Amino acid sequence: MLSPSIFWPQTGYALRIAYILTTLGIGGAEKQVVSLAERMSAKGHTVTLIVLKHFEGEEWSVKMPVLRLNIRKTPLGIWRGLRFARNFLDIFRADIIHSHSFPANMFARLLRGMGAKTVSINTIHNVFEGGWHRMVLYRLTDSLATHLTAVSTAAMERFVRLGAIPATKITVLTNGIDTKVFSADRGRRGRVRRAMDAGQTFVWLAVGRIAAAKDYPNLLEAFEKVMTVRDAALWIAGEGETSDLPGCDGVQFLGLRRDIVELLDAADGFVLSSAWEGMPLALGEAMAMEKPVVATDVGGVRELIVDAGRIVPARDSDALAAQMLAVMAMPVAERAAFGKRARRQIEVNYSMDAKAVEWEDLYRKWLLQK
């Protein structure tokens, strides 16, 4: 029999959902969780966020309750965090715990091992979540998860191939994009370009933390080759240390930015140079903003772009530069049509509102099988 708290909007009922994530830092996975939680709350469900780590200084703002465990990486610290969260879930009367990425997924599994009687959904956000020992831990604790999802087919297939997750226990449910927020505005574009002193220069934008996964050395090498053929600018928006990256004319490191919509409007093209990914949110946002995109063939990039962008091999700066130059050489009208095709791909297949419905249906499916 279903718990009295398991309700659905179309019949006047509401769920109690606890989202578990490692931090609220400014990253794509964290942004996706916050967006999903906000939509579930707007649908009438009771939602809370459980955050494992302490405050990081720069975080996404949230509009729902947050339980911050401030866990220290010691056996005693983890045990205390688990015990506190376990008691909280009883008080909250959670129907669903939905965790995201390896640390949170393991935490959710341990909660189930401690007797938490909820449906537990784990989500994998990347094709790479750590070394072999993490894959072994996924395998050993498999019975403590109700179901898993991956943000791309590529991520799902890799985890199944490594034996971390049974093929029968995982499905793909991709990231969503807020197409209302990420919508082009020509007036805003002009204002931002003037503020950034962009002039008539062709501007490429890259978004993401300065981290190995994003492979910025590859991008900077490619952009240097672009600059030998044609003048351009490259804006890189993302937090992290840049001192180890090679210098290159025309490059601006913008640091952590909260005005990505404005920067996308001002840019002429979007470039992703990653060595590995799950389903890159920034790429989908750029497509929603009608930007021609050039991206490396990693993770779920090919699934996301289909025929609405240029795809190149990872770690190949020659191929990356060649496609960047090809986009720059397009007539303006052709580039605009390219961008509109990209937005249509997002509207049809990756709308955040539609993804929220898919999540709701997935929760219902597993609650009914509880």
N, C-alpha and C positions, 0 to 999 in steps of 0.2 A: 504494500500500500504506500502511496506517495505521502511524504510529509505535508502537513497543512501549509507549510511555507512555500511550497512549490506551485507557483501560479504563473499565468501567462497573460500578456496584455490584452489579447483579443477576447479573453473571458473575464477580465477585471482582476487577474491575479498577478503577483510579482515574485521574482526570485531574490535570493540573498546571495550575492557573489563577492568573493574575496580574490582580488588579483594580487599575485605575489611576484615581485621583481626585485632585482638586486639593488638597484639605485633608481633615482629619478633624474639622473644626469641627462645632459642634452645629447641624446642619441636617437637613432631611428627606431630601435626596438622600444625604448622607453616612450617615445612619442606615440607609437602605435598603441601601446597599452593604455596610455592616458586617453587617447581619442576613443578607443573602444569602451573604456569605463564610462566616459562622459555620455556616450550614446546609450549605453545600458541604463544609466541613471535617468536619462531623459525619457526612456521608455517606461519608467515607473519601477524598475528594479532597485533594490537596496544594494548599494555598492560600497566597498571599502578597498583601499590599497594597503598591502603589507610590504614594507620596504626593509630589506635585510641590513643594509649598510647605513652608516651615519650620513648626515647632511654633507653634500659635496661642494657647496658654494654656488654652483650654477646648475639649476635644476628646472625642469618643466613645472609651471604653475598648475595646480590642480584645484578642482572645485568640489571634491568629495573628501570624506575623512581619510586620514593616513595614519596607519600604525607603523611607527619607525622603531625597529628592533635594536638598531645600533650594535649589531653583533660583532664581537671581536673574534679573530681567526684563531681561536684556541678551543680545545675540546669543551672546556667549561663554558666559554662564551657561546658556543653553538648550542650546547645543551640548554643553557638558560633561555636563549632565543626560542628554541623549539618548545620549551615548556610554557613560556609566556604566550606564544602564538597558539599553542594547542588549547590553552584555557580561553583565549580570546575567541577562537572559533566556536567553542561551546556557547559562550555568551552571545556571540553574533548570530548563532544558529545558521551557519553557512550551508547552502545547498551545493554550491560549486566553489572549488578553489581552482583558479586558472593561473598557472605559473609560466614564466617566460625566461628561457635560456638556462644554461647548465646549473649555476648555483641555486637559483630559485626552484628549478625542477627537482633537484636533489632534496632541497628543503621541504618541498611539498610532499615528496615521497616519504620522507622521514616522519612527517606529520601523520600521514596515513598509517605508517608503521606504529605510531604511538596511539592509534585508535581513533583518529579523526574520521567520522563516518560521513564523508562527503564524496561527491563525484570529483575526481582530480584530473584536470586536463593539463598536460604539459605541452608547451609550444617551443619549437626549435627555430631560431631566427637566422642561422647561418649554416653554411656547409661545413664550417670548421668551428667546433666548440672546445677544442683542446686535444690533447694527445690520447694515446691508446688507453691510458688508465681511466680517463673519463668515459670512454666507450665501454670499458669493462664495468664501470659503476652503473651505467645505464642498463647494461644487460642484467647485472646481479639484482637490481632493484625494480626490474620490469613489473613484477606482480603488484607493486605499490602504486602504479598509475592506472587510472581507468582507461585513458586514451591519450594519444599524442597527435599533434598536428605539426606540419612544417610549412614555412612561408613560401616554399618553392618545391617543385618536383625534383630539382637537382639536389636540394638538401635532404629531402626524404630518401631518395635513391642512395645517396652516400651513406646515410646512417643505417639503412637496411643492408647495404653491401658490406659494411663493416661489422655487421652482426650485433649492433648496439640495440636495435629495435626490431621486433618481428614485423614483417610486411603486413600482417593482418591487423596490426594495432595502431597504424599511423595513416593519416590522410593529409592531403594538402589543403590549406586554407590560407590564401595569399593575403598580403598587406592590402589595406585600403587607403585611398587618397580622398581628401576632402575637396571635391571639385568646385565647391562654392568659394572656399578660401583661395584655392590655387586656380585662379582665373585671370587671364591677361587683362591689363588696363593700360591703354596707350598713354593716357594723361600721367599716370604714375610712372610709367617708363621714362617719359621725358624728364620729369622732376628728378628722379634718381640719377639718371645719366648726367644731368647738369650738376647735381651735388657731388657726384663721383668724378667730375671733369673727364667724362669718357669721350666727348666730342663725337666724331664720326668713326672712331676706331671700332673694329669688330671685337667684341668682348666675349671671351669664353668664361664660364663659371664652373667651378668644381666645389662640391660641398661634402664635408666629412672630416672627422677627427684626423689629426696628423698621426697616423698609425700605419703599421706594416701592411695591414689589409688593404689600405687605400693606394698603396704603391705610388706615392707622389714623386719619387725619383724617376719613375717611368714617364709620368706626365710632364715633368720639367724637361726631361730629355727630348720628348716629343715636341714640346712647345718651342724649345730652342731651334729645332729643325723647321718648324712652322715659320719662325721669325727670319730664317734665312731666305724665305720665299716671299713672305708678305707680312706687313706690319699688323700687329694684333695686341690684345691685352688678355691676361689671364688673372681672374680673381679666384682666390682659394679661401673659402669660408669654413673654418673649423679650428677647434682648440688644439693645442699641442705645441711641442718644441720644434722650431723650424731651423735651429742653428746648424743642424747636421745636413740640411737639404742644400743642394747646389744652387748658386745664384743664377738668375736669368733675367735679361731685360724684359720689361713689360709685365712682370709678375707682381701682384699685390697679395700679401698674406693678410687677410682681414680679421683673423682670429675668430673667436666664438661670436656668432651673430644670431639675433632673434628676428631679423628682418629678411628672411630667406625669400619670402614672396616678392618683396621689393627688389631684391638683387636679381631674382629670376626675370622679373619684368624688364630690368635694365639690360640684362645680358642678351647676346645674339645667339648663343648656342651653349649647350651644356655638355661637359665631358666627364666621364667616369673612367678612371685608370686602374681600378682595383685588381688585386691579385686573387682575392676571394671575396665572396659575398653570400648572402642568403637571398633576399629580394630587396634590392636597394631602394629605400623609400625616397631618397632625394632624386633619384632618376625618374621615378613615377611622378613626383611633384613637378619636375621640369617638363615632362611630357604633358601634364595637365595644363601647364602654362604655355603650351604651344611652341616649345623650343625644339629646334632640331638637335638631336642627341647623338653623340658618339660614345660608345661604351665597350669595355672589354667583355669577352665572352666567358663570364664567370657566374657561378650560382644560378639564380633565376633570371638573369639579364635577358637571355634570349626569349624566355617565356613572356617576359614583360613587354619587350619591344616588338616582337614578331617582325612585321615589315615596316615599322614606323620609326626607324632609326638606323644608324650605321653601327655594326658590330665588328670588333677586331679581336685578334688573339691577345691574351694577357701577356704582359712583360715583353711586348713588341712595340718599341717606340717608333720604329719606321712605319708600321701599319697604322698606328694611332695618329701620327703626324699626317700621313697621306689622307686619311679620312677627314681629319679636321680641315685640311686644305680643300678637300673636295666639297665640303659643306660651305666653306667660305666662298668658293667659286660659283656656287649656285646663284642664279638670278633671284632677286628679292621675292618675286611672286612664287617661285618654285620652293624657296625656303619656307615661305608662309604656308604653302599647301602641305609641306612636309610636317610642319608644326601642328596644323589642324588635324592631320591624320593621327598624330601622336595623341592629341587630346581625346579624339574619338575613341582610341584604343583604351584609354583610362576610363572614360565615361561608361563605356559598354561593359568593361570587364573588372574594373578595380575601384568602383565607387565605394567610399567608406560607409555610406548609408546601407548599401547592398550587403557589404561584408558584415555589418552588425546584425542584419537579418540572418545571414548564414551562421554566425556564431550562436545566435539565439536558438536556431533550429538544432545545432549540434548539442547545445546544453540540454535541450528538451529530449533529444534522442537518448542521451546517456542517462538522464534522470529517470526516464521511463523504463530503462533496463536495470536500474539500481536494485 
